[in-house]
Amino acid sequence: MFKLIGAVLIIISTSWAGFEAARHLTERPRQLRQLKVALQSLEAEIMYGHTPLAEATRNIAKQLEKPLTWFFEAFSNKLEQANLHAKDAWHQSLDEVWNSTAFKKAELEIMKQFGDTLGQHDRHTQQKHILLAMTHLEREELEARDKQIRYEKMVKSLGVLSGLLLIILLM
């Protein structure tokens, strides 16, 4: 009886680990799409709305899902309350929220490079920097989608099968 309960627990835990890894593979392209939409909204707010950066990012935060909404809220709050330069507020916000995202180091570098230019140029140059960041994020999204397609089923299966292997070895 105890062996059966143990076997079920092993299958459940290894399957859960496999499905959790697969979820991460699914989340990354979704969050990258959201981030691109956020940058497009930022571009529109800057170019056509002439909205101040803190207000624009607060508006963008209302349109997004977690964890990206946390990032843009933190950035907006830092600009308003901490009286930081846009670059410093951007970097601090990235550091606070980054671990709760599904992003990789490449996206962090893209976002840090973009943050270095934020608020430093006129509207048209800023628009070019936004478009450049979106181009880089597009490339990362394509890679993430490719990895998702290639590995998602395998990771789920690996979780279940590793549990079965462990049960066989323990019996």
MODELLER restraints for C-alpha pairs under 7 A, 6 or more apart:
rsr = mdl.restraints
at = mdl.atoms
rsr.add(forms.Gaussian(group=physical.xy_distance, feature=features.Distance(at['CA:7:A'], at['CA:167:A']), mean=5.90, stdev=0.5))
rsr.add(forms.Gaussian(group=physical.xy_distance, feature=features.Distance(at['CA:10:A'], at['CA:163:A']), mean=5.73, stdev=0.5))
rsr.add(forms.Gaussian(group=physical.xy_distance, feature=features.Distance(at['CA:11:A'], at['CA:160:A']), mean=6.29, stdev=0.5))
rsr.add(forms.Gaussian(group=physical.xy_distance, feature=features.Distance(at['CA:11:A'], at['CA:163:A']), mean=4.77, stdev=0.5))
rsr.add(forms.Gaussian(group=physical.xy_distance, feature=features.Distance(at['CA:11:A'], at['CA:164:A']), mean=6.57, stdev=0.5))
rsr.add(forms.Gaussian(group=physical.xy_distance, feature=features.Distance(at['CA:14:A'], at['CA:159:A']), mean=4.89, stdev=0.5))
rsr.add(forms.Gaussian(group=physical.xy_distance, feature=features.Distance(at['CA:14:A'], at['CA:160:A']), mean=5.99, stdev=0.5))
rsr.add(forms.Gaussian(group=physical.xy_distance, feature=features.Distance(at['CA:14:A'], at['CA:162:A']), mean=6.76, stdev=0.5))
rsr.add(forms.Gaussian(group=physical.xy_distance, feature=features.Distance(at['CA:14:A'], at['CA:163:A']), mean=5.29, stdev=0.5))
rsr.add(forms.Gaussian(group=physical.xy_distance, feature=features.Distance(at['CA:15:A'], at['CA:156:A']), mean=6.88, stdev=0.5))
rsr.add(forms.Gaussian(group=physical.xy_distance, feature=features.Distance(at['CA:15:A'], at['CA:159:A']), mean=4.52, stdev=0.5))
rsr.add(forms.Gaussian(group=physical.xy_distance, feature=features.Distance(at['CA:15:A'], at['CA:160:A']), mean=4.61, stdev=0.5))
rsr.add(forms.Gaussian(group=physical.xy_distance, feature=features.Distance(at['CA:17:A'], at['CA:159:A']), mean=6.14, stdev=0.5))
rsr.add(forms.Gaussian(group=physical.xy_distance, feature=features.Distance(at['CA:18:A'], at['CA:155:A']), mean=5.37, stdev=0.5))
rsr.add(forms.Gaussian(group=physical.xy_distance, feature=features.Distance(at['CA:18:A'], at['CA:156:A']), mean=4.51, stdev=0.5))
rsr.add(forms.Gaussian(group=physical.xy_distance, feature=features.Distance(at['CA:18:A'], at['CA:158:A']), mean=6.44, stdev=0.5))
rsr.add(forms.Gaussian(group=physical.xy_distance, feature=features.Distance(at['CA:18:A'], at['CA:159:A']), mean=4.08, stdev=0.5))
rsr.add(forms.Gaussian(group=physical.xy_distance, feature=features.Distance(at['CA:19:A'], at['CA:156:A']), mean=5.14, stdev=0.5))
rsr.add(forms.Gaussian(group=physical.xy_distance, feature=features.Distance(at['CA:21:A'], at['CA:155:A']), mean=6.75, stdev=0.5))
rsr.add(forms.Gaussian(group=physical.xy_distance, feature=features.Distance(at['CA:22:A'], at['CA:152:A']), mean=5.04, stdev=0.5))
rsr.add(forms.Gaussian(group=physical.xy_distance, feature=features.Distance(at['CA:22:A'], at['CA:155:A']), mean=5.99, stdev=0.5))
rsr.add(forms.Gaussian(group=physical.xy_distance, feature=features.Distance(at['CA:22:A'], at['CA:156:A']), mean=6.23, stdev=0.5))
rsr.add(forms.Gaussian(group=physical.xy_distance, feature=features.Distance(at['CA:24:A'], at['CA:102:A']), mean=6.13, stdev=0.5))
rsr.add(forms.Gaussian(group=physical.xy_distance, feature=features.Distance(at['CA:25:A'], at['CA:148:A']), mean=5.21, stdev=0.5))
rsr.add(forms.Gaussian(group=physical.xy_distance, feature=features.Distance(at['CA:25:A'], at['CA:152:A']), mean=6.55, stdev=0.5))
rsr.add(forms.Gaussian(group=physical.xy_distance, feature=features.Distance(at['CA:26:A'], at['CA:148:A']), mean=6.12, stdev=0.5))
rsr.add(forms.Gaussian(group=physical.xy_distance, feature=features.Distance(at['CA:27:A'], at['CA:102:A']), mean=6.05, stdev=0.5))
rsr.add(forms.Gaussian(group=physical.xy_distance, feature=features.Distance(at['CA:28:A'], at['CA:102:A']), mean=4.93, stdev=0.5))
rsr.add(forms.Gaussian(group=physical.xy_distance, feature=features.Distance(at['CA:28:A'], at['CA:103:A']), mean=5.81, stdev=0.5))
rsr.add(forms.Gaussian(group=physical.xy_distance, feature=features.Distance(at['CA:28:A'], at['CA:144:A']), mean=6.49, stdev=0.5))
rsr.add(forms.Gaussian(group=physical.xy_distance, feature=features.Distance(at['CA:29:A'], at['CA:141:A']), mean=5.32, stdev=0.5))
rsr.add(forms.Gaussian(group=physical.xy_distance, feature=features.Distance(at['CA:29:A'], at['CA:144:A']), mean=5.50, stdev=0.5))
rsr.add(forms.Gaussian(group=physical.xy_distance, feature=features.Distance(at['CA:29:A'], at['CA:145:A']), mean=5.78, stdev=0.5))
rsr.add(forms.Gaussian(group=physical.xy_distance, feature=features.Distance(at['CA:32:A'], at['CA:137:A']), mean=6.78, stdev=0.5))
rsr.add(forms.Gaussian(group=physical.xy_distance, feature=features.Distance(at['CA:32:A'], at['CA:141:A']), mean=5.91, stdev=0.5))
rsr.add(forms.Gaussian(group=physical.xy_distance, feature=features.Distance(at['CA:36:A'], at['CA:134:A']), mean=5.83, stdev=0.5))
rsr.add(forms.Gaussian(group=physical.xy_distance, feature=features.Distance(at['CA:36:A'], at['CA:137:A']), mean=6.94, stdev=0.5))
rsr.add(forms.Gaussian(group=physical.xy_distance, feature=features.Distance(at['CA:38:A'], at['CA:60:A']), mean=6.28, stdev=0.5))
rsr.add(forms.Gaussian(group=physical.xy_distance, feature=features.Distance(at['CA:39:A'], at['CA:130:A']), mean=6.55, stdev=0.5))
rsr.add(forms.Gaussian(group=physical.xy_distance, feature=features.Distance(at['CA:41:A'], at['CA:60:A']), mean=6.78, stdev=0.5))
rsr.add(forms.Gaussian(group=physical.xy_distance, feature=features.Distance(at['CA:42:A'], at['CA:56:A']), mean=6.55, stdev=0.5))
rsr.add(forms.Gaussian(group=physical.xy_distance, feature=features.Distance(at['CA:43:A'], at['CA:127:A']), mean=6.08, stdev=0.5))
rsr.add(forms.Gaussian(group=physical.xy_distance, feature=features.Distance(at['CA:43:A'], at['CA:130:A']), mean=6.73, stdev=0.5))
rsr.add(forms.Gaussian(group=physical.xy_distance, feature=features.Distance(at['CA:45:A'], at['CA:51:A']), mean=5.58, stdev=0.5))
rsr.add(forms.Gaussian(group=physical.xy_distance, feature=features.Distance(at['CA:45:A'], at['CA:56:A']), mean=6.02, stdev=0.5))
rsr.add(forms.Gaussian(group=physical.xy_distance, feature=features.Distance(at['CA:46:A'], at['CA:123:A']), mean=6.66, stdev=0.5))
rsr.add(forms.Gaussian(group=physical.xy_distance, feature=features.Distance(at['CA:47:A'], at['CA:123:A']), mean=6.15, stdev=0.5))
rsr.add(forms.Gaussian(group=physical.xy_distance, feature=features.Distance(at['CA:54:A'], at['CA:76:A']), mean=4.51, stdev=0.5))
rsr.add(forms.Gaussian(group=physical.xy_distance, feature=features.Distance(at['CA:54:A'], at['CA:79:A']), mean=5.91, stdev=0.5))
rsr.add(forms.Gaussian(group=physical.xy_distance, feature=features.Distance(at['CA:54:A'], at['CA:80:A']), mean=6.55, stdev=0.5))
rsr.add(forms.Gaussian(group=physical.xy_distance, feature=features.Distance(at['CA:55:A'], at['CA:76:A']), mean=6.93, stdev=0.5))
rsr.add(forms.Gaussian(group=physical.xy_distance, feature=features.Distance(at['CA:57:A'], at['CA:72:A']), mean=5.55, stdev=0.5))
rsr.add(forms.Gaussian(group=physical.xy_distance, feature=features.Distance(at['CA:57:A'], at['CA:76:A']), mean=5.74, stdev=0.5))
rsr.add(forms.Gaussian(group=physical.xy_distance, feature=features.Distance(at['CA:58:A'], at['CA:72:A']), mean=6.45, stdev=0.5))
rsr.add(forms.Gaussian(group=physical.xy_distance, feature=features.Distance(at['CA:58:A'], at['CA:73:A']), mean=5.75, stdev=0.5))
rsr.add(forms.Gaussian(group=physical.xy_distance, feature=features.Distance(at['CA:58:A'], at['CA:76:A']), mean=5.67, stdev=0.5))
rsr.add(forms.Gaussian(group=physical.xy_distance, feature=features.Distance(at['CA:61:A'], at['CA:69:A']), mean=4.42, stdev=0.5))
rsr.add(forms.Gaussian(group=physical.xy_distance, feature=features.Distance(at['CA:61:A'], at['CA:72:A']), mean=5.18, stdev=0.5))
rsr.add(forms.Gaussian(group=physical.xy_distance, feature=features.Distance(at['CA:61:A'], at['CA:73:A']), mean=5.74, stdev=0.5))
rsr.add(forms.Gaussian(group=physical.xy_distance, feature=features.Distance(at['CA:62:A'], at['CA:69:A']), mean=6.79, stdev=0.5))
rsr.add(forms.Gaussian(group=physical.xy_distance, feature=features.Distance(at['CA:67:A'], at['CA:100:A']), mean=6.47, stdev=0.5))
rsr.add(forms.Gaussian(group=physical.xy_distance, feature=features.Distance(at['CA:67:A'], at['CA:101:A']), mean=6.11, stdev=0.5))
rsr.add(forms.Gaussian(group=physical.xy_distance, feature=features.Distance(at['CA:70:A'], at['CA:97:A']), mean=6.88, stdev=0.5))
rsr.add(forms.Gaussian(group=physical.xy_distance, feature=features.Distance(at['CA:71:A'], at['CA:93:A']), mean=5.81, stdev=0.5))
rsr.add(forms.Gaussian(group=physical.xy_distance, feature=features.Distance(at['CA:71:A'], at['CA:94:A']), mean=6.63, stdev=0.5))
rsr.add(forms.Gaussian(group=physical.xy_distance, feature=features.Distance(at['CA:71:A'], at['CA:97:A']), mean=5.79, stdev=0.5))
rsr.add(forms.Gaussian(group=physical.xy_distance, feature=features.Distance(at['CA:74:A'], at['CA:93:A']), mean=5.66, stdev=0.5))
rsr.add(forms.Gaussian(group=physical.xy_distance, feature=features.Distance(at['CA:75:A'], at['CA:89:A']), mean=5.71, stdev=0.5))
rsr.add(forms.Gaussian(group=physical.xy_distance, feature=features.Distance(at['CA:75:A'], at['CA:90:A']), mean=5.80, stdev=0.5))
rsr.add(forms.Gaussian(group=physical.xy_distance, feature=features.Distance(at['CA:75:A'], at['CA:93:A']), mean=5.43, stdev=0.5))
rsr.add(forms.Gaussian(group=physical.xy_distance, feature=features.Distance(at['CA:78:A'], at['CA:84:A']), mean=6.49, stdev=0.5))
rsr.add(forms.Gaussian(group=physical.xy_distance, feature=features.Distance(at['CA:78:A'], at['CA:89:A']), mean=5.59, stdev=0.5))
rsr.add(forms.Gaussian(group=physical.xy_distance, feature=features.Distance(at['CA:79:A'], at['CA:86:A']), mean=6.61, stdev=0.5))
rsr.add(forms.Gaussian(group=physical.xy_distance, feature=features.Distance(at['CA:79:A'], at['CA:89:A']), mean=6.23, stdev=0.5))
rsr.add(forms.Gaussian(group=physical.xy_distance, feature=features.Distance(at['CA:86:A'], at['CA:118:A']), mean=6.15, stdev=0.5))
rsr.add(forms.Gaussian(group=physical.xy_distance, feature=features.Distance(at['CA:86:A'], at['CA:119:A']), mean=6.07, stdev=0.5))
rsr.add(forms.Gaussian(group=physical.xy_distance, feature=features.Distance(at['CA:87:A'], at['CA:115:A']), mean=5.25, stdev=0.5))
rsr.add(forms.Gaussian(group=physical.xy_distance, feature=features.Distance(at['CA:87:A'], at['CA:116:A']), mean=5.22, stdev=0.5))
rsr.add(forms.Gaussian(group=physical.xy_distance, feature=features.Distance(at['CA:87:A'], at['CA:118:A']), mean=6.14, stdev=0.5))
rsr.add(forms.Gaussian(group=physical.xy_distance, feature=features.Distance(at['CA:90:A'], at['CA:115:A']), mean=5.70, stdev=0.5))
rsr.add(forms.Gaussian(group=physical.xy_distance, feature=features.Distance(at['CA:91:A'], at['CA:112:A']), mean=6.45, stdev=0.5))
rsr.add(forms.Gaussian(group=physical.xy_distance, feature=features.Distance(at['CA:91:A'], at['CA:115:A']), mean=6.82, stdev=0.5))
rsr.add(forms.Gaussian(group=physical.xy_distance, feature=features.Distance(at['CA:107:A'], at['CA:137:A']), mean=6.97, stdev=0.5))
rsr.add(forms.Gaussian(group=physical.xy_distance, feature=features.Distance(at['CA:110:A'], at['CA:133:A']), mean=6.36, stdev=0.5))
rsr.add(forms.Gaussian(group=physical.xy_distance, feature=features.Distance(at['CA:114:A'], at['CA:129:A']), mean=6.69, stdev=0.5))
rsr.add(forms.Gaussian(group=physical.xy_distance, feature=features.Distance(at['CA:114:A'], at['CA:133:A']), mean=6.30, stdev=0.5))
